[in-house]
Amino acid sequence: MAAFGKNQPAELPIRRELWVSETREAALREAAPWLKSKYDVYTTWNQHSALAADDRWDPDFEELSRDRFIIGSKDDCLEQIDQYRRHLGVTNMIICVQWAGMPHATAMRNLERVGEQLIRSAPVDAP
């Protein structure tokens, strides 16, 4: 913010899609059907035409997810969350762990992993 002549706000929330699993590969495989379906619908709405010039909706899910979703192993997710905190000054994170068509039990497994693996592992100094 300082680089743009702006003061850092006391609170800076961000919203992200989040999926955590044993490995990054497993997380990508598990989240892909749901998030890809969501973005396929966005494409039919021509929503991708509103993206910044340096952004695009890549048909490759792993590429699409980069810097757009938090997906990976416990360590991957904690690192991605910490990057938002360090680089943007994010103080609060609103996460989405379920998407259209996803069975409730599948979403609950993800939410349980978030609680067990991410929230319990958050650094003590995290805002």
HURANOR-V951334 format. One record per residue. N is the residue number from 1. RES is the residue in one letter. OMEGA is omega in whole degrees, 0 to 359 (NA if undefined). D_CENTER is the distance of its C-alpha to the mean C-alpha in Angstrom with 1 decimal. Layout:
n:N res:RES omega:OMEGA d_center:D_CENTER
n:N res:RES omega:OMEGA d_center:D_CENTER
//
This chain:
n:1 res:M omega:182 d_center:21.5
n:2 res:A omega:180 d_center:24.9
n:3 res:A omega:179 d_center:25.0
n:4 res:F omega:178 d_center:25.1
n:5 res:G omega:182 d_center:27.6
n:6 res:K omega:174 d_center:25.4
n:7 res:N omega:176 d_center:25.3
n:8 res:Q omega:178 d_center:22.2
n:9 res:P omega:179 d_center:21.7
n:10 res:A omega:177 d_center:22.2
n:11 res:E omega:179 d_center:18.9
n:12 res:L omega:180 d_center:15.9
n:13 res:P omega:174 d_center:13.1
n:14 res:I omega:178 d_center:9.6
n:15 res:R omega:179 d_center:7.6
n:16 res:R omega:169 d_center:3.9
n:17 res:E omega:183 d_center:3.8
n:18 res:L omega:175 d_center:4.2
n:19 res:W omega:179 d_center:7.3
n:20 res:V omega:178 d_center:9.8
n:21 res:S omega:183 d_center:13.2
n:22 res:E omega:180 d_center:16.3
n:23 res:T omega:177 d_center:15.4
n:24 res:R omega:181 d_center:12.9
n:25 res:E omega:179 d_center:15.2
n:26 res:A omega:180 d_center:15.4
n:27 res:A omega:178 d_center:11.7
n:28 res:L omega:180 d_center:11.6
n:29 res:R omega:183 d_center:14.9
n:30 res:E omega:183 d_center:13.9
n:31 res:A omega:187 d_center:10.9
n:32 res:A omega:183 d_center:12.6
n:33 res:P omega:185 d_center:15.3
n:34 res:W omega:182 d_center:13.4
n:35 res:L omega:178 d_center:10.7
n:36 res:K omega:178 d_center:13.5
n:37 res:S omega:179 d_center:15.9
n:38 res:K omega:182 d_center:13.9
n:39 res:Y omega:173 d_center:13.9
n:40 res:D omega:177 d_center:17.5
n:41 res:V omega:178 d_center:18.5
n:42 res:Y omega:180 d_center:17.1
n:43 res:T omega:179 d_center:19.2
n:44 res:T omega:177 d_center:22.2
n:45 res:W omega:182 d_center:21.9
n:46 res:N omega:182 d_center:22.0
n:47 res:Q omega:180 d_center:18.9
n:48 res:H omega:180 d_center:18.1
n:49 res:S omega:180 d_center:21.3
n:50 res:A omega:181 d_center:20.0
n:51 res:L omega:174 d_center:17.6
n:52 res:A omega:184 d_center:18.7
n:53 res:A omega:183 d_center:21.2
n:54 res:D omega:180 d_center:19.2
n:55 res:D omega:177 d_center:16.2
n:56 res:R omega:176 d_center:16.5
n:57 res:W omega:181 d_center:15.2
n:58 res:D omega:178 d_center:16.2
n:59 res:P omega:176 d_center:17.6
n:60 res:D omega:187 d_center:16.5
n:61 res:F omega:180 d_center:13.2
n:62 res:E omega:178 d_center:12.4
n:63 res:E omega:178 d_center:13.2
n:64 res:L omega:185 d_center:11.3
n:65 res:S omega:183 d_center:8.0
n:66 res:R omega:180 d_center:8.9
n:67 res:D omega:179 d_center:7.7
n:68 res:R omega:179 d_center:5.9
n:69 res:F omega:171 d_center:2.9
n:70 res:I omega:184 d_center:2.9
n:71 res:I omega:175 d_center:6.1
n:72 res:G omega:175 d_center:9.6
n:73 res:S omega:176 d_center:12.4
n:74 res:K omega:182 d_center:12.9
n:75 res:D omega:177 d_center:13.8
n:76 res:D omega:183 d_center:11.1
n:77 res:C omega:179 d_center:8.4
n:78 res:L omega:179 d_center:11.0
n:79 res:E omega:180 d_center:11.6
n:80 res:Q omega:178 d_center:8.3
n:81 res:I omega:180 d_center:8.4
n:82 res:D omega:177 d_center:12.0
n:83 res:Q omega:177 d_center:11.7
n:84 res:Y omega:180 d_center:10.4
n:85 res:R omega:184 d_center:13.3
n:86 res:R omega:188 d_center:15.8
n:87 res:H omega:182 d_center:15.4
n:88 res:L omega:182 d_center:14.6
n:89 res:G omega:180 d_center:16.1
n:90 res:V omega:180 d_center:13.3
n:91 res:T omega:181 d_center:15.1
n:92 res:N omega:179 d_center:13.1
n:93 res:M omega:175 d_center:9.6
n:94 res:I omega:184 d_center:9.5
n:95 res:I omega:174 d_center:7.2
n:96 res:C omega:184 d_center:8.0
n:97 res:V omega:180 d_center:9.1
n:98 res:Q omega:181 d_center:11.8
n:99 res:W omega:185 d_center:12.6
n:100 res:A omega:177 d_center:16.1
n:101 res:G omega:182 d_center:18.6
n:102 res:M omega:176 d_center:16.8
n:103 res:P omega:181 d_center:19.5
n:104 res:H omega:181 d_center:19.2
n:105 res:A omega:178 d_center:20.0
n:106 res:T omega:178 d_center:17.1
n:107 res:A omega:180 d_center:14.7
n:108 res:M omega:176 d_center:16.8
n:109 res:R omega:178 d_center:16.6
n:110 res:N omega:180 d_center:12.8
n:111 res:L omega:177 d_center:13.3
n:112 res:E omega:178 d_center:16.3
n:113 res:R omega:177 d_center:14.5
n:114 res:V omega:181 d_center:12.0
n:115 res:G omega:184 d_center:15.3
n:116 res:E omega:188 d_center:17.3
n:117 res:Q omega:186 d_center:15.3
n:118 res:L omega:184 d_center:12.9
n:119 res:I omega:179 d_center:14.7
n:120 res:R omega:182 d_center:18.0
n:121 res:S omega:182 d_center:17.1
n:122 res:A omega:179 d_center:15.9
n:123 res:P omega:181 d_center:18.4
n:124 res:V omega:183 d_center:21.3
n:125 res:D omega:179 d_center:21.3
n:126 res:A omega:180 d_center:17.8
n:127 res:P omega:NA d_center:18.3
//
